């Protein structure tokens, strides 16, 4: 990953509740230690792929961290034999109840756009080392940003076609495909990423990511996404982002699209997904199509019981993809991910900012968007066609 540069220095960032900071601390320590150990040995990228690829298992880190400390203290006989029960009785159980009730259930930080900026993770040595480890999976996947001026093979490009996304304008950046993990999102929520270098001034203060509500109900995954500046993907919150003059990025296919992930095949769920177009038209934001070439090839997937799993996803909002990576682990297969940035589609400025656009206008720009995405894909991906559901 490119070195972080000093843009967005005036940004303010979220302060997480003390319980969130406490539960995240073991993750920060563990990943920082992994950075210092695995980087000199040359396998930091693979280890980062394991941790990030299996991020739903992050909750295991504080548990193993705590067990390790208790075992070490008891082994050295620095604590009485009943120490574990005492800690569980007087701290772990009450803390767990507090965290579930006041953080996972009642805390609404993900519904607020205040300070919802991508944190540069450079406040202290622990944070810097942890961030280097977690974000090195972008290097593992050789994730690169390919803007439209260099992705198109048109020799007639002129100066007006040079890829630019001026930060004073607003954009609704739609990312496809979701894959098992919507990996390309990392480029838009990482200070110093290839997207940040190519289009300076957006990542941080000007660009906010949308994530499914369920993300903010999973311990540690919640904290990770809050630190990266994400907010809830509801229309109300997304509208607040645009009202603040920011741009937003979202993986429009969501959990349903992840269920169709198949190596060697590009499928996007888009025909009935018009909410992001409606948002762009309501605020006069440009629509930017983005496609992550290779994102669907990172994991081996299985279609076993796909019908019932799609039913569960549709009715309960829970995606249950069957997949594995290298050696049967969450480590993604070694595939390059090229993130194609399409040319922005300008939208008319609404008479009233935030007003609901006419349905015919939404259909018109939805069709324009689909055609632009198909063109972006066909010009850059030659071994498969794009299937739109």
C-alpha positions in Angstrom: 0.0 0.0 0.0 1.2 3.5 -0.8 2.5 5.6 2.0 0.0 7.8 3.7 0.2 11.4 2.6 -0.8 14.4 4.5 -4.2 15.3 3.0 -7.3 15.9 5.1 -5.2 17.0 8.0 -8.1 19.1 9.4 -10.4 16.1 9.7 -11.8 15.1 13.0 -12.4 11.4 13.7 -14.8 9.3 15.8 -14.1 8.6 19.4 -15.4 5.1 20.2 -17.0 4.3 23.5 -14.7 3.1 26.2 -16.1 -0.5 25.9 -15.4 -0.5 22.2 -11.9 0.8 22.7 -11.3 -1.9 25.4 -12.5 -4.8 23.3 -10.5 -3.5 20.3 -7.3 -3.2 22.3 -6.4 -6.9 22.1 -6.9 -6.9 18.3 -4.6 -3.8 18.0 -1.9 -5.5 20.2 -2.2 -8.8 18.4 -2.1 -7.4 14.8 0.8 -5.0 15.8 2.8 -7.9 17.1 2.0 -9.9 14.0 3.3 -7.0 11.9 6.6 -6.8 13.8 7.1 -10.6 13.7 5.8 -11.6 10.2 7.0 -8.6 8.2 10.8 -9.3 8.6 10.1 -13.0 7.9 8.3 -12.2 4.7 4.8 -13.7 5.3 3.0 -10.7 6.6 0.8 -10.5 3.5 -0.4 -14.0 3.9 -1.1 -13.6 7.6 -3.0 -10.4 6.9 -5.1 -12.2 4.3 -6.0 -14.8 7.0 -7.0 -12.2 9.6 -8.9 -9.9 7.2 -10.4 -12.8 5.2 -11.8 -14.2 8.3 -12.8 -10.9 9.9 -16.0 -12.3 11.3 -13.8 -14.4 13.6 -12.1 -11.4 15.1 -14.1 -12.0 18.3 -11.8 -14.9 19.0 -8.8 -12.6 19.4 -9.8 -10.9 22.7 -10.9 -14.3 24.0 -7.6 -16.0 23.1 -5.7 -12.9 24.3 -7.4 -13.0 27.7 -6.9 -16.7 28.1 -3.3 -16.4 27.2 -2.7 -13.7 29.8 -4.5 -15.6 32.5 -2.6 -18.8 31.7 0.7 -17.0 31.8 -0.1 -15.3 35.2 -1.3 -18.6 36.7 1.7 -20.5 35.3 4.1 -18.1 36.9 2.0 -18.4 40.1 1.5 -14.7 40.3 -2.2 -15.1 40.9 -4.3 -17.3 43.2 -5.8 -20.5 41.7 -9.3 -19.1 41.7 -8.3 -16.0 39.7 -10.1 -17.0 36.6 -13.5 -17.4 38.4 -12.9 -14.1 40.2 -12.3 -12.2 36.9 -15.3 -13.9 35.2 -17.5 -13.1 38.2 -16.5 -9.5 38.7 -15.4 -8.2 35.3 -15.9 -10.4 32.2 -19.6 -11.3 32.7 -20.7 -7.7 33.7 -18.6 -6.2 30.9 -20.0 -8.6 28.3 -23.6 -7.7 29.4 -22.8 -4.0 29.3 -21.2 -4.3 25.8 -24.1 -6.3 24.3 -26.8 -4.0 25.8 -25.2 -0.5 25.5 -23.0 -1.0 22.5 -24.5 -3.6 20.2 -28.2 -2.8 21.0 -28.5 0.9 22.0 -25.4 2.6 20.7 -26.3 4.5 17.5 -22.9 5.8 16.4 -23.3 4.1 13.0 -26.4 6.2 12.4 -24.5 9.5 12.9 -22.5 11.1 10.1 -20.6 13.3 12.6 -16.9 12.7 12.3 -17.6 9.7 10.1 -14.2 10.0 8.4 -11.6 7.4 7.6 -9.1 7.4 10.4 -5.4 7.7 9.2 -4.3 5.3 12.0 -1.2 7.2 12.9 -1.9 8.4 16.4 0.6 6.1 18.1 3.1 3.3 17.3 0.6 0.6 18.2 -2.1 2.0 15.9 0.4 2.4 13.0 1.8 -1.1 13.3 -1.7 -2.6 13.5 -2.9 -0.6 10.5 0.1 -1.7 8.4 -0.7 -5.3 9.1 -4.4 -5.1 8.4 -4.1 -3.0 5.3 -1.2 -5.1 3.8 -3.9 -7.5 2.4 -4.2 -4.9 -0.4 -0.6 -5.6 -1.3 -1.3 -9.4 -1.0 -4.1 -9.0 -3.6 -2.0 -6.5 -5.7 -5.1 -4.3 -5.5 -4.7 -1.4 -7.9 -6.9 1.5 -9.0 -7.4 1.7 -12.7 -9.1 5.0 -13.7 -11.1 5.4 -16.9 -8.4 7.3 -18.8 -6.0 4.4 -18.5 -8.5 1.6 -18.5 -10.0 2.5 -21.9 -8.1 1.5 -25.0 -9.4 4.5 -27.0 -6.4 6.3 -28.6 -8.5 9.4 -29.1 -8.6 10.4 -25.5 -7.9 14.1 -25.0 -7.1 16.2 -22.0 -10.8 16.4 -21.0 -10.8 12.6 -20.6 -8.0 12.6 -18.0 -9.4 10.9 -14.9 -10.4 13.5 -12.4 -12.7 13.4 -9.4 -12.5 16.9 -8.0 -13.2 16.7 -4.2 -15.5 19.8 -4.3 -18.1 17.8 -6.3 -20.3 15.0 -4.9 -20.3 11.4 -6.0 -22.3 8.3 -5.4 -19.7 5.6 -6.1 -21.3 2.2 -6.7 -18.9 -0.8 -6.3 -19.4 -4.2 -8.0 -19.3 -7.1 -7.5 -19.7 -7.8 -3.8 -17.9 -11.1 -3.9 -17.5 -13.0 -0.6 -16.1 -9.8 0.9 -16.5 -6.6 -1.0 -12.7 -6.2 -1.1 -12.5 -3.2 -3.4 -14.2 -1.1 -0.7 -10.8 -1.0 1.1 -9.4 1.4 -1.6 -12.1 4.0 -0.7 -11.6 3.7 3.1 -7.8 3.6 3.4 -5.7 6.8 3.6 -2.8 6.3 1.2 -4.5 3.7 -1.0 -4.0 3.8 -4.8 -7.4 5.4 -5.1 -6.4 8.1 -2.5 -3.2 8.8 -4.5 -5.0 8.9 -7.8 -7.8 11.1 -6.6 -6.5 13.1 -3.6 -8.8 15.0 -1.3 -11.7 12.5 -1.2 -10.6 9.7 1.1 -11.1 10.9 4.7 -13.2 14.1 5.1 -15.0 13.9 1.8 -15.9 10.2 1.3 -18.1 8.0 3.6 -18.9 4.3 3.1 -22.2 2.6 3.6 -22.4 -0.8 5.3 -25.3 -3.2 6.1 -26.9 -2.8 9.5 -25.8 -6.3 10.5 -22.2 -5.3 10.3 -22.6 -3.0 13.2 -24.1 -5.7 15.3 -21.1 -8.0 15.2 -18.4 -7.4 17.9 -15.1 -6.0 16.7 -16.3 -6.0 13.0 -18.4 -3.1 14.2 -15.4 -1.3 15.7 -13.3 -1.9 12.5 -16.0 -0.4 10.3 -16.6 2.6 12.6 -12.8 3.3 12.6 -12.9 3.3 8.8 -15.7 5.9 8.8 -18.6 3.7 7.7 -22.2 4.5 8.5 -25.5 2.5 8.2 -26.7 1.9 4.7 -30.2 3.1 5.3 -31.6 5.8 3.0 -32.0 8.2 5.9 -28.3 8.0 6.9 -27.2 8.0 3.3 -29.2 11.2 2.7 -27.5 12.8 5.8 -24.1 12.0 4.2 -25.0 13.9 1.0 -26.7 16.7 2.9 -23.3 17.3 4.6 -21.8 17.8 1.2 -19.9 14.6 1.2 -19.7 11.8 -1.3 -20.5 8.2 -0.5 -19.5 4.7 -1.7 -21.5 1.5 -1.4 -21.5 -2.1 -2.6 -25.0 -1.9 -4.2 -25.5 -5.7 -4.6 -25.3 -6.3 -0.9 -25.6 -9.8 0.7 -27.8 -11.1 -2.2 -25.0 -10.5 -4.7 -22.5 -12.3 -2.5 -24.6 -15.4 -2.8 -23.9 -15.5 -6.5 -20.2 -15.3 -6.2 -18.6 -17.8 -8.5 -15.0 -17.9 -9.7 -14.6 -17.2 -13.4 -18.1 -15.6 -13.5 -19.1 -12.0 -13.0 -22.7 -11.5 -11.7 -24.1 -8.3 -10.3 -27.5 -7.7 -8.7 -28.6 -4.5 -10.2 -31.9 -4.6 -12.2 -34.0 -3.8 -9.1 -31.4 -1.8 -7.3 -32.3 1.9 -7.9 -31.9 3.4 -4.5 -28.4 4.7 -5.2 -29.5 6.3 -8.4 -32.4 7.9 -6.6 -30.0 9.3 -4.0 -27.7 10.7 -6.7 -30.6 12.4 -8.4 -31.9 13.8 -5.2 -28.7 15.7 -4.5 -27.2 16.2 -8.0 -24.3 13.9 -7.3 -22.4 12.2 -10.1 -22.8 8.4 -10.5 -19.4 6.6 -10.6 -19.4 2.9 -11.7 -16.7 0.8 -10.2 -15.9 -2.8 -10.9 -13.4 -5.0 -9.1 -11.9 -7.4 -11.7 -10.9 -10.6 -9.9 -12.9 -10.0 -6.7 -15.1 -13.0 -7.5 -12.1 -15.2 -8.0 -10.7 -14.9 -4.5 -12.5 -17.8 -3.0 -13.8 -21.2 -4.0 -17.6 -21.3 -3.7 -20.3 -23.9 -3.8 -23.8 -23.8 -5.0 -25.0 -26.5 -2.6 -28.5 -25.6 -1.3 -28.3 -22.2 -3.0 -32.1 -21.9 -3.3 -32.8 -22.3 0.5 -29.8 -20.1 1.3 -31.2 -17.4 -1.0 -34.6 -17.7 0.7 -32.9 -17.2 4.1 -31.1 -14.2 2.8 -34.2 -12.6 1.3 -36.4 -13.2 4.3 -34.0 -12.7 7.2 -31.2 -10.6 5.7 -28.5 -13.2 6.5 -26.1 -14.3 3.8 -24.7 -17.9 4.1 -22.2 -18.3 1.3 -20.3 -21.6 1.2 -16.6 -20.9 0.5 -13.0 -21.4 1.4 -9.7 -19.9 0.3 -6.2 -21.2 0.1 -5.6 -24.5 1.9 -9.2 -24.5 3.1 -8.7 -21.4 5.1 -10.1 -17.8 4.9 -6.9 -16.7 3.2 -8.0 -15.5 -0.3 -6.5 -17.2 -3.3 -3.6 -15.3 -4.8 -5.4 -13.3 -7.5 -4.9 -9.7 -8.6 -7.8 -7.4 -8.0 -8.0 -4.5 -10.5 -10.5 -1.9 -9.4 -11.8 -0.2 -12.5 -13.1 3.4 -12.0 -15.6 4.3 -14.6 -16.2 7.8 -16.0 -18.7 9.8 -13.8 -22.2 10.1 -15.1 -23.4 13.7 -14.5 -26.9 14.1 -13.1 -29.1 17.2 -13.3 -29.2 19.5 -10.4 -32.5 19.1 -8.6 -34.7 22.2 -8.1 -35.0 21.3 -4.4 -32.0 19.5 -2.9 -33.1 16.2 -1.3 -36.4 16.1 -3.1 -37.6 12.8 -4.4 -36.8 12.5 -8.2 -39.4 11.5 -10.8 -39.6 7.8 -11.4 -39.1 8.2 -15.1 -35.9 10.1 -14.4 -34.7 7.4 -12.0 -35.3 4.8 -14.7 -33.5 6.8 -17.3 -30.3 7.2 -15.2 -30.5 3.7 -13.9 -30.4 2.5 -17.6 -27.5 4.9 -18.3 -25.7 3.5 -15.3 -26.2 -0.2 -16.3 -25.0 0.6 -19.9 -21.9 2.4 -18.5 -21.1 -0.5 -16.2 -21.5 -3.0 -19.1 -19.2 -0.9 -21.3 -16.6 -0.6 -18.5 -16.6 -4.3 -18.0 -16.5 -5.3 -21.7 -13.6 -3.0 -22.4 -11.4 -4.4 -19.6 -12.5 -8.0 -19.0 -12.1 -10.3 -22.0 -12.5 -13.8 -20.5 -16.1 -13.5 -19.3 -19.3 -11.5 -19.8 -21.1 -9.5 -17.2 -24.4 -11.0 -16.0 -26.9 -8.6 -14.6 -29.7 -9.9 -12.4 
